[in-house]
Amino acid sequence: MKAPNFELLDQNGQKHKLKDYKGKWLVIYFYPRDNTPGCTIEACSFRDYNEKMIEEDIKIIGISKDTLKSHNNFASKFKLNFPILSDEKTDVIKAYGALGIKKMFGKEYTGTLRKTFIINPKGEIIKVYEKVKPLNHAKEVFDYILSIKD
């Protein structure tokens, strides 16, 4: 399945488009909110694996509906070394099927689901992680890509 196109700004105000990553392995992970425990663990996990990912020509992008200012603070606070994109209108989040019903304290609401997509160099989604455990997720993704790459 072809990955849906996107054009969003990162924490530094730089524009990112899907076509910018053509010919590369791309990991796009969607997360609910900056500075929350699970999202911080997941982001720091990807941060810690990013050097290994770069060595293997794998790019990482995080996406949430938080503002650019929130993303900038989050990235600075945790020294994130990859782009996190702001999708305040949730158009990209919806296009990837990462917006859905969540429950907290017995109440249902619509929010961003924690989902990860692996996109091959041809721009095709080859794997979707629907249930993500933040702590070891970056290693899981890295190991999977290495197992199928080339």
C-alpha positions as CSV (number, residue, x, y, z in Angstrom):
1,M,0.0,0.0,0.0
2,K,1.3,3.4,-0.9
3,A,2.0,5.7,2.0
4,P,-0.3,8.8,2.1
5,N,1.5,12.0,1.1
6,F,2.0,14.7,3.7
7,E,3.5,18.1,4.0
8,L,4.0,19.3,7.6
9,L,6.4,21.5,9.6
10,D,8.8,20.2,12.2
11,Q,9.8,21.5,15.6
12,N,12.2,24.0,13.8
13,G,9.6,25.2,11.3
14,Q,11.2,23.2,8.4
15,K,8.8,21.7,5.9
16,H,8.8,17.9,5.4
17,K,7.1,16.0,2.6
18,L,6.8,12.3,2.0
19,K,8.6,12.7,-1.3
20,D,11.7,14.1,0.5
21,Y,12.3,10.5,1.8
22,K,12.0,8.7,-1.5
23,G,14.7,6.1,-1.8
24,K,15.1,5.8,2.0
25,W,13.6,3.6,4.6
26,L,11.3,5.7,6.7
27,V,9.8,5.1,10.1
28,I,6.8,7.3,10.9
29,Y,5.5,7.1,14.4
30,F,2.3,8.8,15.6
31,Y,2.0,9.6,19.3
32,P,-0.7,11.3,21.4
33,R,1.0,14.1,23.2
34,D,4.4,15.8,23.9
35,N,5.7,15.5,27.5
36,T,3.5,12.7,28.6
37,P,5.2,9.6,30.1
38,G,4.6,7.1,27.3
39,C,5.3,9.6,24.6
40,T,8.5,10.8,26.2
41,I,9.8,7.2,26.7
42,E,9.0,6.4,23.0
43,A,10.7,9.6,21.7
44,C,13.8,9.0,23.8
45,S,13.9,5.4,22.6
46,F,14.0,6.6,19.0
47,R,16.5,9.3,19.9
48,D,18.8,6.7,21.4
49,Y,18.5,4.5,18.3
50,N,18.7,7.3,15.8
51,E,22.5,7.0,15.2
52,K,22.2,3.3,14.4
53,M,19.2,4.1,12.1
54,I,21.2,6.8,10.3
55,E,24.1,4.3,9.7
56,E,21.6,2.0,8.0
57,D,20.0,4.9,6.0
58,I,16.8,4.8,8.0
59,K,15.0,8.0,8.8
60,I,12.7,8.6,11.7
61,I,9.7,11.1,11.9
62,G,7.4,11.5,14.9
63,I,3.9,13.1,14.3
64,S,1.4,14.4,16.8
65,K,-1.2,17.2,16.8
66,D,0.8,19.3,19.2
67,T,1.8,22.8,18.2
68,L,5.2,23.7,16.7
69,K,6.0,25.5,20.0
70,S,5.2,22.4,22.0
71,H,7.3,20.3,19.7
72,N,10.2,22.7,19.9
73,N,10.1,22.6,23.7
74,F,9.7,18.8,23.8
75,A,12.6,18.3,21.3
76,S,14.9,20.7,23.2
77,K,14.1,19.3,26.6
78,F,14.8,15.7,25.6
79,K,17.5,16.5,22.9
80,L,15.5,14.8,20.2
81,N,17.7,14.3,17.1
82,F,15.0,13.7,14.5
83,P,12.0,15.7,13.2
84,I,8.7,15.7,15.0
85,L,6.0,17.1,12.8
86,S,2.9,19.1,13.9
87,D,-0.4,18.0,12.5
88,E,-2.8,20.3,14.4
89,K,-5.6,19.7,11.9
90,T,-5.0,15.9,12.1
91,D,-5.3,15.5,8.3
92,V,-2.2,13.3,8.1
93,I,-3.0,11.5,11.4
94,K,-6.4,10.6,9.8
95,A,-4.9,9.7,6.5
96,Y,-2.7,7.1,8.2
97,G,-5.6,5.8,10.3
98,A,-4.0,6.9,13.5
99,L,-7.0,8.8,14.9
100,G,-9.4,6.8,16.8
101,I,-11.5,6.2,19.9
102,K,-9.5,6.1,23.2
103,K,-10.6,5.5,26.8
104,M,-9.3,7.3,29.9
105,F,-10.9,7.0,33.3
106,G,-13.9,5.3,31.8
107,K,-14.6,8.1,29.3
108,E,-14.3,7.7,25.5
109,Y,-12.8,10.4,23.3
110,T,-11.2,10.7,19.9
111,G,-7.4,11.0,20.0
112,T,-4.2,10.1,18.3
113,L,-3.4,6.4,18.5
114,R,0.2,5.2,19.2
115,K,0.9,3.6,15.8
116,T,4.1,3.2,13.8
117,F,4.5,2.7,10.0
118,I,7.5,1.4,8.2
119,I,7.8,2.7,4.7
120,N,10.2,1.2,2.2
121,P,12.3,3.2,-0.3
122,K,9.5,2.9,-2.9
123,G,7.1,4.7,-0.6
124,E,5.1,1.7,0.3
125,I,3.9,0.9,3.8
126,I,5.2,-2.6,4.5
127,K,4.5,-2.9,8.2
128,V,2.1,-1.2,10.7
129,Y,2.6,-1.5,14.5
130,E,-0.9,-1.1,16.0
131,K,-0.1,-1.9,19.6
132,V,3.1,-0.1,20.6
133,K,5.0,-0.6,23.8
134,P,7.1,2.6,24.0
135,L,10.1,1.3,26.0
136,N,11.5,-1.2,23.4
137,H,9.8,0.0,20.3
138,A,12.7,1.6,18.6
139,K,14.8,-1.5,18.9
140,E,11.9,-3.6,17.7
141,V,11.5,-1.4,14.6
142,F,15.3,-1.3,13.9
143,D,15.6,-5.1,14.2
144,Y,12.7,-5.6,11.9
145,I,14.0,-3.3,9.2
146,L,17.5,-4.9,9.4
147,S,15.9,-8.4,9.0
148,I,14.2,-7.5,5.7
149,K,16.5,-4.8,4.3
150,D,18.4,-5.5,1.1
